Amino acid sequence: MATLSQIARLAGVSVSVASRVLNGDPKLRTRPDTRDRVLKAAKDLNYTANYAGRALRLARSKALALIIPAVSSPLFADLLSGATEAAEAQEYTLLIGRSDRITAGSDTLRRLVGEGRVDGFLLQRSDDLSDQALENLVANDARIVLVTSRTPGRRGSVILDDVAGARLATEHLVSLGHTRIGLIGGVPSSDIARRREQGYALALHEANLRRREAWVRRLGYSPEMAAAAMESLMATDPRPTGVVVANVNGAIGALTALRRLGIDVPGEMSVVAYHDEWVAEHTWPPLTTVKMPYYQVGVQAVQSLLSQLSGSPPQDVVVRDPAPLLVQRMSTAPPPPRP
């Protein structure tokens, strides 16, 4: 079997540089042609890395865990795709788990780190997992990047530009002529929900529209909770003519509630949802949405975690590129004429 010395000699570099190139060291600064020579030399010599030995030397498992609320939700497909590709590019395996299975008193995360099964976590926590509960679940030295949410302290995070996304959704309704605009959002304890409500409020303020507390519901993102929120909104007088639903899964529940109440969409009520997924095209009517860069969040989250593993301090990152994109379908239209 070829050795690092043979590869280094063929590529015309030091053994140290050859090793760092083949190990995907993110801190290595070298010319692209140098990296290409090392990789070509390894290929020509049929070099096979000794992953077991490398893991022992580095005390690394070469595995990361992505913990998300619901692995079956189409909402996380782009996130998973980005994270998987970024991990594989650095020869890491990505394991998938469900955050709703991690409850108070659970030692799952501590054991995974303590037993050397994973090197770190990408965690998209559920709305009911508080900052303190999160700290109680993890080992003090665990490397964690929170995905789409933040917590005070030393945990790194990668989030969406929630303010800009909710602002764009609200501005769309304003542009259609709506002046009575409601919000179906997440629970008050969620930092994600607070940012999306901030974007909604900002768009109303810039349009010189009154923000009415009676038109805001903070019950959560599930279809069931959003349906209950929509039914409650429809009982207000006057009621809104357009609603921003701060999660596409919730918007499906909101449409169900409107259909049950016999309210025409978009003739009597316009609905725009935060996030876009394939199911939004297949509701009736198809949902107008704001598409957010979930794939890029997955890529950045893995890169941030690997940076931590290499010794860099945790960082808080907001993914703004690409910017939120309005996907207009059939669930929004100008408001009905005033009686």
C-alpha positions as a LaTeX table, in Angstrom:
\begin{tabular}{lrrr}
\hline
Residue & $x$ (\AA) & $y$ (\AA) & $z$ (\AA) \\
\hline
Met1 & 0.00 & 0.00 & 0.00 \\
Ala2 & 1.29 & 3.49 & $-0.85$ \\
Thr3 & 2.56 & 5.67 & 1.99 \\
Leu4 & 2.28 & 9.38 & 2.64 \\
Ser5 & 6.02 & 9.71 & 1.98 \\
Gln6 & 5.60 & 8.25 & $-1.51$ \\
Ile7 & 2.68 & 10.57 & $-2.25$ \\
Ala8 & 4.58 & 13.60 & $-0.98$ \\
Arg9 & 7.63 & 12.70 & $-3.07$ \\
Leu10 & 5.55 & 12.21 & $-6.25$ \\
Ala11 & 3.64 & 15.47 & $-5.68$ \\
Gly12 & 6.77 & 17.44 & $-4.75$ \\
Val13 & 5.49 & 18.53 & $-1.35$ \\
Ser14 & 6.30 & 17.81 & 2.29 \\
Val15 & 4.74 & 14.86 & 4.10 \\
Ser16 & 2.91 & 17.34 & 6.34 \\
Val17 & 1.27 & 19.11 & 3.39 \\
Ala18 & 0.32 & 15.79 & 1.77 \\
Ser19 & $-1.26$ & 14.61 & 5.03 \\
Arg20 & $-3.23$ & 17.82 & 5.55 \\
Val21 & $-4.52$ & 17.83 & 1.97 \\
Leu22 & $-5.67$ & 14.20 & 2.19 \\
Asn23 & $-7.25$ & 14.81 & 5.60 \\
Gly24 & $-9.20$ & 17.82 & 4.28 \\
Asp25 & $-7.67$ & 20.22 & 6.81 \\
Pro26 & $-9.85$ & 23.38 & 6.54 \\
Lys27 & $-7.02$ & 25.56 & 7.90 \\
Leu28 & $-4.54$ & 24.55 & 5.22 \\
Arg29 & $-3.68$ & 27.44 & 2.89 \\
Thr30 & $-2.13$ & 26.13 & $-0.29$ \\
Arg31 & $-2.35$ & 26.71 & $-4.02$ \\
Pro32 & $-5.08$ & 24.82 & $-5.92$ \\
Asp33 & $-2.49$ & 23.25 & $-8.21$ \\
Thr34 & $-0.56$ & 21.94 & $-5.19$ \\
Arg35 & $-3.72$ & 20.35 & $-3.81$ \\
Asp36 & $-4.47$ & 18.86 & $-7.24$ \\
Arg37 & $-0.98$ & 17.34 & $-7.46$ \\
Val38 & $-1.37$ & 15.67 & $-4.07$ \\
Leu39 & $-4.78$ & 14.25 & $-4.94$ \\
Lys40 & $-3.53$ & 13.04 & $-8.33$ \\
Ala41 & $-0.50$ & 11.39 & $-6.73$ \\
Ala42 & $-2.75$ & 9.61 & $-4.23$ \\
Lys43 & $-4.96$ & 8.39 & $-7.06$ \\
Asp44 & $-2.05$ & 7.27 & $-9.21$ \\
Leu45 & $-0.57$ & 5.31 & $-6.30$ \\
Asn46 & $-3.96$ & 3.82 & $-5.31$ \\
Tyr47 & $-3.61$ & 5.32 & $-1.86$ \\
Thr48 & $-6.27$ & 4.29 & 0.67 \\
Ala49 & $-6.55$ & 6.26 & 3.91 \\
Asn50 & $-6.43$ & 4.35 & 7.18 \\
Tyr51 & $-9.58$ & 5.81 & 8.67 \\
Ala52 & $-9.53$ & 3.66 & 11.78 \\
Gly53 & $-5.98$ & 4.70 & 12.58 \\
Arg54 & $-6.75$ & 8.33 & 11.80 \\
Ala55 & $-9.75$ & 8.31 & 14.12 \\
Leu56 & $-7.61$ & 6.89 & 16.93 \\
Arg57 & $-4.89$ & 9.48 & 16.41 \\
Leu58 & $-7.28$ & 12.39 & 16.22 \\
Ala59 & $-9.84$ & 11.00 & 18.70 \\
Arg60 & $-12.43$ & 11.54 & 15.96 \\
Ser61 & $-15.25$ & 9.33 & 14.77 \\
Lys62 & $-15.57$ & 11.21 & 11.43 \\
Ala63 & $-19.31$ & 11.29 & 12.07 \\
Leu64 & $-21.67$ & 14.22 & 12.69 \\
Ala65 & $-25.26$ & 14.06 & 13.91 \\
Leu66 & $-28.06$ & 16.17 & 12.44 \\
Ile67 & $-30.95$ & 16.33 & 14.90 \\
Ile68 & $-34.20$ & 17.72 & 13.47 \\
Pro69 & $-37.80$ & 17.80 & 14.76 \\
Ala70 & $-39.33$ & 15.51 & 12.11 \\
Val71 & $-37.25$ & 13.52 & 9.65 \\
Ser72 & $-40.32$ & 12.82 & 7.48 \\
Ser73 & $-41.17$ & 16.49 & 6.83 \\
Pro74 & $-40.50$ & 17.68 & 3.26 \\
Leu75 & $-39.51$ & 21.00 & 4.85 \\
Phe76 & $-36.11$ & 19.59 & 5.83 \\
Ala77 & $-35.21$ & 18.03 & 2.48 \\
Asp78 & $-33.07$ & 20.97 & 1.33 \\
Leu79 & $-31.43$ & 21.31 & 4.75 \\
Leu80 & $-30.55$ & 17.62 & 4.78 \\
Ser81 & $-29.25$ & 17.72 & 1.21 \\
Gly82 & $-26.94$ & 20.65 & 1.92 \\
Ala83 & $-25.64$ & 19.19 & 5.18 \\
Thr84 & $-25.05$ & 15.75 & 3.67 \\
Glu85 & $-23.12$ & 17.07 & 0.67 \\
Ala86 & $-20.98$ & 19.36 & 2.83 \\
Ala87 & $-20.18$ & 16.52 & 5.25 \\
Glu88 & $-19.32$ & 14.04 & 2.49 \\
Ala89 & $-17.04$ & 16.61 & 0.86 \\
Gln90 & $-14.91$ & 16.44 & 4.02 \\
Glu91 & $-15.23$ & 12.62 & 4.30 \\
Tyr92 & $-17.63$ & 12.78 & 7.24 \\
Thr93 & $-20.69$ & 10.62 & 7.74 \\
Leu94 & $-23.93$ & 12.41 & 8.66 \\
Leu95 & $-26.28$ & 10.61 & 11.05 \\
Ile96 & $-29.92$ & 11.71 & 11.37 \\
Gly97 & $-31.99$ & 11.86 & 14.54 \\
Arg98 & $-35.25$ & 13.40 & 15.81 \\
Ser99 & $-35.16$ & 16.18 & 18.38 \\
Asp100 & $-38.66$ & 15.34 & 19.61 \\
Arg101 & $-37.19$ & 12.08 & 20.96 \\
Ile102 & $-34.75$ & 14.04 & 23.13 \\
Thr103 & $-36.61$ & 14.96 & 26.30 \\
Ala104 & $-35.69$ & 16.42 & 29.67 \\
Gly105 & $-33.47$ & 14.00 & 31.59 \\
Ser106 & $-32.32$ & 12.21 & 28.44 \\
Asp107 & $-28.59$ & 11.42 & 28.23 \\
Thr108 & $-28.64$ & 10.58 & 24.51 \\
Leu109 & $-26.52$ & 13.51 & 23.36 \\
Arg110 & $-24.02$ & 13.10 & 26.21 \\
Arg111 & $-23.58$ & 9.39 & 25.45 \\
Leu112 & $-23.07$ & 9.94 & 21.73 \\
Val113 & $-20.18$ & 12.30 & 22.47 \\
Gly114 & $-18.83$ & 10.43 & 25.49 \\
Glu115 & $-18.71$ & 7.11 & 23.67 \\
Gly116 & $-16.99$ & 8.68 & 20.66 \\
Arg117 & $-19.81$ & 7.88 & 18.24 \\
Val118 & $-20.05$ & 11.42 & 16.86 \\
Asp119 & $-17.73$ & 14.41 & 16.89 \\
Gly120 & $-20.44$ & 17.05 & 17.07 \\
Phe121 & $-24.06$ & 17.98 & 16.49 \\
Leu122 & $-26.16$ & 20.07 & 14.17 \\
Leu123 & $-29.29$ & 20.63 & 16.22 \\
Gln124 & $-32.60$ & 22.04 & 15.07 \\
Arg125 & $-34.46$ & 22.01 & 18.33 \\
Ser126 & $-38.21$ & 21.88 & 18.78 \\
Asp127 & $-39.95$ & 25.04 & 20.00 \\
Asp128 & $-40.58$ & 23.56 & 23.44 \\
Leu129 & $-36.88$ & 22.92 & 24.19 \\
Ser130 & $-35.72$ & 25.91 & 26.24 \\
Asp131 & $-32.17$ & 27.27 & 26.39 \\
Gln132 & $-31.63$ & 25.82 & 29.86 \\
Ala133 & $-33.09$ & 22.45 & 28.88 \\
Leu134 & $-30.72$ & 22.34 & 25.93 \\
Glu135 & $-27.69$ & 22.98 & 28.16 \\
Asn136 & $-28.85$ & 20.25 & 30.53 \\
Leu137 & $-28.94$ & 17.74 & 27.68 \\
Val138 & $-25.44$ & 18.20 & 26.30 \\
Ala139 & $-21.95$ & 17.68 & 27.58 \\
Asn140 & $-20.08$ & 20.87 & 28.43 \\
Asp141 & $-17.40$ & 20.17 & 25.84 \\
Ala142 & $-19.75$ & 19.02 & 23.06 \\
Arg143 & $-19.39$ & 20.83 & 19.75 \\
Ile144 & $-22.83$ & 22.00 & 18.66 \\
Val145 & $-24.16$ & 24.29 & 15.96 \\
Leu146 & $-27.80$ & 25.27 & 16.36 \\
Val147 & $-29.68$ & 25.30 & 13.07 \\
Thr148 & $-32.25$ & 28.09 & 12.44 \\
Ser149 & $-32.34$ & 29.09 & 16.12 \\
Arg150 & $-30.02$ & 30.77 & 18.62 \\
Thr151 & $-29.34$ & 30.60 & 22.32 \\
Pro152 & $-27.36$ & 32.98 & 24.54 \\
Gly153 & $-23.91$ & 31.70 & 25.42 \\
Arg154 & $-21.20$ & 29.77 & 23.67 \\
Arg155 & $-23.13$ & 27.59 & 21.23 \\
Gly156 & $-22.66$ & 28.52 & 17.58 \\
Ser157 & $-25.63$ & 28.93 & 15.25 \\
Val158 & $-26.63$ & 29.21 & 11.60 \\
Ile159 & $-29.99$ & 30.88 & 11.02 \\
Leu160 & $-32.17$ & 32.11 & 8.19 \\
Asp161 & $-32.84$ & 35.80 & 7.68 \\
Asp162 & $-36.26$ & 35.37 & 9.27 \\
Val163 & $-36.92$ & 39.09 & 9.48 \\
Ala164 & $-36.40$ & 39.56 & 5.74 \\
Gly165 & $-38.47$ & 36.49 & 4.85 \\
Ala166 & $-41.53$ & 37.46 & 6.90 \\
Arg167 & $-41.18$ & 41.04 & 5.76 \\
Leu168 & $-41.28$ & 39.93 & 2.10 \\
Ala169 & $-44.40$ & 37.82 & 2.73 \\
Thr170 & $-46.17$ & 40.76 & 4.36 \\
Glu171 & $-45.05$ & 43.20 & 1.66 \\
His172 & $-46.60$ & 40.90 & $-0.94$ \\
Leu173 & $-50.03$ & 41.26 & 0.67 \\
Val174 & $-49.52$ & 45.02 & 0.99 \\
Ser175 & $-48.65$ & 45.23 & $-2.72$ \\
Leu176 & $-51.94$ & 43.52 & $-3.57$ \\
Gly177 & $-53.84$ & 46.21 & $-1.68$ \\
His178 & $-54.48$ & 44.49 & 1.65 \\
Thr179 & $-54.63$ & 46.79 & 4.68 \\
Arg180 & $-56.00$ & 44.27 & 7.21 \\
Ile181 & $-53.22$ & 41.69 & 7.52 \\
Gly182 & $-52.94$ & 39.05 & 10.23 \\
Leu183 & $-50.15$ & 36.74 & 11.38 \\
Ile184 & $-50.20$ & 33.10 & 12.43 \\
Gly185 & $-46.84$ & 32.56 & 14.12 \\
Gly186 & $-44.90$ & 30.30 & 16.45 \\
Val187 & $-44.98$ & 30.14 & 20.23 \\
Pro188 & $-43.80$ & 33.27 & 22.12 \\
Ser189 & $-40.77$ & 31.50 & 23.61 \\
Ser190 & $-39.30$ & 30.75 & 20.16 \\
Asp191 & $-36.56$ & 33.08 & 18.94 \\
Ile192 & $-37.49$ & 32.05 & 15.38 \\
Ala193 & $-41.08$ & 33.14 & 15.91 \\
Arg194 & $-39.98$ & 36.46 & 17.37 \\
Arg195 & $-37.82$ & 37.27 & 14.34 \\
Arg196 & $-40.61$ & 36.41 & 11.90 \\
Glu197 & $-43.07$ & 38.55 & 13.83 \\
Gln198 & $-40.53$ & 41.36 & 13.73 \\
Gly199 & $-40.41$ & 41.15 & 9.91 \\
Tyr200 & $-44.22$ & 41.22 & 9.75 \\
Ala201 & $-44.40$ & 44.25 & 12.04 \\
Leu202 & $-41.66$ & 46.06 & 10.12 \\
Ala203 & $-43.48$ & 45.68 & 6.79 \\
Leu204 & $-46.72$ & 47.02 & 8.29 \\
His205 & $-44.90$ & 49.97 & 9.83 \\
Glu206 & $-43.21$ & 50.85 & 6.54 \\
Ala207 & $-46.60$ & 50.72 & 4.79 \\
Asn208 & $-48.14$ & 52.97 & 7.49 \\
Leu209 & $-50.57$ & 50.21 & 8.41 \\
Arg210 & $-51.83$ & 49.59 & 11.90 \\
Arg211 & $-50.59$ & 46.42 & 13.58 \\
Arg212 & $-53.49$ & 44.95 & 15.51 \\
Glu213 & $-52.76$ & 42.51 & 18.30 \\
Ala214 & $-56.23$ & 41.00 & 17.70 \\
Trp215 & $-54.96$ & 39.77 & 14.32 \\
Val216 & $-51.87$ & 37.97 & 15.69 \\
Arg217 & $-51.88$ & 34.35 & 16.88 \\
Arg218 & $-48.91$ & 32.60 & 18.53 \\
Leu219 & $-49.97$ & 28.97 & 18.90 \\
Gly220 & $-47.22$ & 27.16 & 16.97 \\
Tyr221 & $-46.41$ & 25.80 & 13.53 \\
Ser222 & $-48.24$ & 22.49 & 13.39 \\
Pro223 & $-51.19$ & 22.19 & 10.98 \\
Glu224 & $-53.51$ & 21.60 & 13.94 \\
Met225 & $-52.37$ & 24.69 & 15.85 \\
Ala226 & $-52.44$ & 26.87 & 12.75 \\
Ala227 & $-55.97$ & 25.66 & 11.93 \\
Ala228 & $-57.11$ & 26.63 & 15.42 \\
Ala229 & $-55.39$ & 29.99 & 15.02 \\
Met230 & $-57.11$ & 30.65 & 11.69 \\
Glu231 & $-60.53$ & 29.76 & 13.10 \\
Ser232 & $-59.89$ & 32.20 & 15.95 \\
Leu233 & $-58.85$ & 34.96 & 13.53 \\
Met234 & $-62.00$ & 34.47 & 11.49 \\
Ala235 & $-64.07$ & 35.20 & 14.59 \\
Thr236 & $-62.64$ & 38.72 & 14.96 \\
Asp237 & $-64.59$ & 41.78 & 13.83 \\
Pro238 & $-63.38$ & 43.18 & 11.58 \\
Arg239 & $-61.36$ & 40.24 & 10.42 \\
Pro240 & $-58.23$ & 40.40 & 8.26 \\
Thr241 & $-58.39$ & 39.96 & 4.50 \\
Gly242 & $-54.89$ & 38.51 & 4.27 \\
Val243 & $-52.79$ & 36.36 & 6.60 \\
Val244 & $-49.09$ & 35.59 & 6.79 \\
Val245 & $-48.55$ & 32.05 & 8.12 \\
Ala246 & $-45.00$ & 31.82 & 9.43 \\
Asn247 & $-44.52$ & 28.16 & 8.43 \\
Val248 & $-45.67$ & 26.29 & 5.33 \\
Asn249 & $-46.86$ & 23.25 & 7.30 \\
Gly250 & $-49.01$ & 25.58 & 9.38 \\
Ala251 & $-50.38$ & 27.16 & 6.22 \\
Ile252 & $-51.77$ & 23.78 & 5.15 \\
Gly253 & $-53.73$ & 23.65 & 8.40 \\
Ala254 & $-54.88$ & 27.23 & 7.88 \\
Leu255 & $-56.25$ & 26.37 & 4.42 \\
Thr256 & $-58.07$ & 23.39 & 5.90 \\
Ala257 & $-59.73$ & 25.63 & 8.50 \\
Leu258 & $-60.82$ & 28.15 & 5.87 \\
Arg259 & $-62.29$ & 25.40 & 3.71 \\
Arg260 & $-64.15$ & 24.05 & 6.73 \\
Leu261 & $-65.55$ & 27.53 & 7.43 \\
Gly262 & $-66.62$ & 27.98 & 3.80 \\
Ile263 & $-64.31$ & 30.98 & 3.26 \\
Asp264 & $-63.04$ & 31.35 & $-0.30$ \\
Val265 & $-59.28$ & 31.54 & $-0.87$ \\
Pro266 & $-58.21$ & 33.95 & $-2.27$ \\
Gly267 & $-61.59$ & 35.59 & $-2.97$ \\
Glu268 & $-62.31$ & 36.37 & 0.68 \\
Met269 & $-58.99$ & 35.58 & 2.32 \\
Ser270 & $-55.41$ & 35.59 & 0.95 \\
Val271 & $-52.81$ & 33.30 & 2.53 \\
Val272 & $-49.02$ & 33.54 & 2.09 \\
Ala273 & $-46.68$ & 31.07 & 3.81 \\
Tyr274 & $-43.10$ & 31.30 & 5.04 \\
His275 & $-40.97$ & 28.50 & 3.49 \\
Asp276 & $-41.58$ & 26.63 & 0.28 \\
Glu277 & $-41.80$ & 22.88 & $-0.27$ \\
Trp278 & $-43.25$ & 20.61 & $-2.93$ \\
Val279 & $-46.55$ & 20.16 & $-1.10$ \\
Ala280 & $-47.25$ & 23.91 & $-1.42$ \\
Glu281 & $-47.83$ & 23.37 & $-5.15$ \\
His282 & $-50.41$ & 20.65 & $-4.49$ \\
Thr283 & $-52.72$ & 22.26 & $-1.95$ \\
Trp284 & $-55.92$ & 23.87 & $-3.14$ \\
Pro285 & $-55.43$ & 26.55 & $-3.99$ \\
Pro286 & $-51.67$ & 26.20 & $-4.46$ \\
Leu287 & $-49.91$ & 28.26 & $-1.80$ \\
Thr288 & $-48.03$ & 31.47 & $-2.39$ \\
Thr289 & $-44.82$ & 31.11 & $-0.37$ \\
Val290 & $-41.50$ & 32.72 & 0.47 \\
Lys291 & $-38.68$ & 30.34 & $-0.40$ \\
Met292 & $-35.78$ & 30.41 & 2.09 \\
Pro293 & $-32.22$ & 29.12 & 1.49 \\
Tyr294 & $-32.42$ & 25.92 & 3.53 \\
Tyr295 & $-29.81$ & 24.12 & 1.39 \\
Gln296 & $-27.25$ & 26.83 & 2.10 \\
Val297 & $-28.06$ & 26.67 & 5.83 \\
Gly298 & $-27.21$ & 22.96 & 5.78 \\
Val299 & $-23.89$ & 23.61 & 4.03 \\
Gln300 & $-22.94$ & 26.47 & 6.33 \\
Ala301 & $-23.93$ & 24.55 & 9.47 \\
Val302 & $-21.56$ & 21.68 & 8.62 \\
Gln303 & $-18.76$ & 24.10 & 7.76 \\
Ser304 & $-19.26$ & 25.95 & 11.05 \\
Leu305 & $-19.21$ & 22.71 & 13.03 \\
Leu306 & $-16.06$ & 21.46 & 11.32 \\
Ser307 & $-14.46$ & 24.83 & 12.05 \\
Gln308 & $-15.25$ & 24.33 & 15.74 \\
Leu309 & $-13.74$ & 20.86 & 15.62 \\
Ser310 & $-10.56$ & 22.40 & 14.22 \\
Gly311 & $-10.29$ & 24.73 & 17.19 \\
Ser312 & $-12.10$ & 27.89 & 16.05 \\
Pro313 & $-14.54$ & 29.55 & 18.47 \\
Pro314 & $-18.29$ & 29.16 & 17.85 \\
Gln315 & $-19.84$ & 31.77 & 15.58 \\
Asp316 & $-23.36$ & 33.00 & 14.87 \\
Val317 & $-24.05$ & 33.13 & 11.13 \\
Val318 & $-27.05$ & 34.51 & 9.22 \\
Val319 & $-27.49$ & 33.04 & 5.72 \\
Arg320 & $-28.57$ & 35.91 & 3.47 \\
Asp321 & $-27.49$ & 34.56 & 0.09 \\
Pro322 & $-29.60$ & 33.77 & $-1.79$ \\
Ala323 & $-32.15$ & 36.26 & $-0.52$ \\
Pro324 & $-35.72$ & 35.20 & 0.30 \\
Leu325 & $-37.73$ & 34.64 & $-2.89$ \\
Leu326 & $-41.48$ & 35.13 & $-3.32$ \\
Val327 & $-43.12$ & 32.21 & $-5.15$ \\
Gln328 & $-46.55$ & 33.50 & $-6.21$ \\
Arg329 & $-49.24$ & 30.90 & $-6.76$ \\
Met330 & $-53.03$ & 31.03 & $-6.39$ \\
Ser331 & $-53.64$ & 31.60 & $-2.66$ \\
Thr332 & $-53.18$ & 35.38 & $-2.82$ \\
Ala333 & $-55.14$ & 38.08 & $-4.68$ \\
Pro334 & $-56.33$ & 41.64 & $-4.10$ \\
Pro335 & $-58.75$ & 41.99 & $-1.17$ \\
Pro336 & $-62.51$ & 41.79 & $-1.74$ \\
Pro337 & $-64.33$ & 45.11 & $-2.31$ \\
Arg338 & $-65.46$ & 46.79 & 0.88 \\
Pro339 & $-69.21$ & 46.42 & 1.45 \\
\hline
\end{tabular}
